[in-house]
């Protein structure tokens, strides 16, 4: 169990240490990492809400690192937009 915790901590540090300095990489990360949890669902039958599946992404032990990585990629894209010609 202790080895798993050490491995997760190592992965967290690696994800937090990724620097975004490439436009294509930033675009890829924003495409691959969803903005909202894709698992949250409302189950409806004939227009009536039967059940609601809550977002389960926060159960992922690396959730905060992925959200931070996507945020850094979005910031890079906002600051380094390619020049457009008209």
Number of C-alpha atoms within 10 A of each C-alpha: 6 7 8 9 10 11 12 14 14 12 14 17 12 11 16 15 11 10 12 18 12 12 14 12 13 22 15 12 18 19 11 10 14 12 11 10 13 10 11 13 12 13 12 11 9 6 7 9 10 10 11 11 10 11 13 11 15 10 8 9 12 15 13 15 17 18 16 13 22 23 17 19 24 17 13 18 20 10 9 12 9 9 6 5 4 3
